[in-house]
Amino acid sequence: MKNKFIKIYLMVFALIVTTACSDDDLTGHSTMEPSTPTLSVALDFANNQTLVEEETTYGFTVSISEPQIVNVRVYLEQTAGDATDGEDFSFPHSVTIPAGSTSVSDVIAIHADDLIEETETATIKIGTGNESNVSAVNEQVVTFNIQNLVEGDLMIGMSWETATTVTDNFGTELGATDVADLRLLITDVPYTEILGGADGGSFETYTISSDTPDGDYYVVADYYSAMDIPVDLNLHLTFDQTGVINGEEYSFAGAMNTGNSCSSVYYIMAQITKMGDSYTITEVGEPSPVTAAPFIGTATVVTDEWADYSPGDTIEIEAGANEYEFWIRAYANPYIENPDTAYFIVTVDPATANVTLMSNEDFQYGCSEGDVTGSGSVNACAGTIDLVLDFGLGNCGDYPGYGFSLQL
């Protein structure tokens, strides 16, 4: 009996030990095995913020990939800027993910005061790398540009994002300001003269002061530079006026494309009507029109499937009857009898850069007719004209679909 009792006791003891060492979710008396999870930071806002100095908060959430048996403390620090912690803004210098949890949320607060100061900045790093019990820290760096406005000032902010993810040759995701550097311009209406603007290395802000003359103004985005890759850009516009307009926002999806980025390409986002200290903002959302002007001059033949010309030959392009029309002359065409008077009339669609083409008179190839029509597209930044020509030559037959490409 004694031996049987001892055997039963040992079996129960082994069962208790085995249960106590198992993993669970901290709901009982057992323990979890320690691990080194990945830490990441999610923001409720864009990394770069330009704002009027007023009471507001910006939320963030810190997460780990799996719960821990101890608290995980995540640190924050101000790494740059002349704004004063505790006066102009405040933030928690650490946040704690409790044992058994995977995330914690908190806020960075911007404070208002009565002093009229120059623009102040604060750059804050969330996740400094000093955290314990984590294997990798995917931190976030956020920058606040805190502006003070006097009564009657209107602050305009412009930011942008790529419509699709863009990576470098190593697979690293590129930021919007790496892909494109845009200018924020204030122009007259219609856009013929630049009256002011901002051209920094990141997102842009500009303030229309209270003593700016009354009138109508356009808010315009154009290119300073862009990477040589075609990607759509979504534009975002904000307006702030102390006590009157608080973060009024407008967004323009696919407004610009880096595949067509030069000084002649711009996007009109909004119109502002100023009367004293009062501003009326009207959304516009119109791209710059494509005109014939960039295509006037001497062009080089790239492709001519009809073979009137060889690659490398030159052709003169002249202004047409209006700003959306140009003429491709036939002075150098050796196969027609009327090269001095025959030409192609090309009409540009200002909204799409697509074109249509027709001959001004029959091209005299020795056939009963010589009607030429076509369609295609132009690119003002690249200086290219890409056409497909259809030849209706009467008794000689119809010949559609011949490519004809020129380079300015």
Secondary structure, DSSP 8 states (H G I E B T S, - for coil): -HHHHHHHHHHHHHHHHHHHTS---SSSS--------EEEEEESS-SEEEEESSSEEEEEEEEESS--SS-EEEEEEEEE-SS-BTTTEE--SEEEE-TT--EEEEEEEE---S-----EEEEEEE--S--SS-SEEE-EEEEEEEE---TT-EEEEEEEEESS--B-TTS-B--HHHHEEEEEEEE-SSSS-EEEEE--SSSEEEEE-TTS-SEEEEEEEEEEEE-SS--EEEEEEEEEETTTEEEEEEEEEEEEEGGG-STT-EEEEEEEEEETTEEEEEEEEEE----SGGG-EEEEEEEETT-SS-TT-EEEEEE-SSTTEEEEE-TT-TT-S-TTT-EEEEEE-TTT-EEEEEESS---SSSS--EEEEEEEEETTTTEEEEEEEEE-GGG-EEEEEEEEEE-
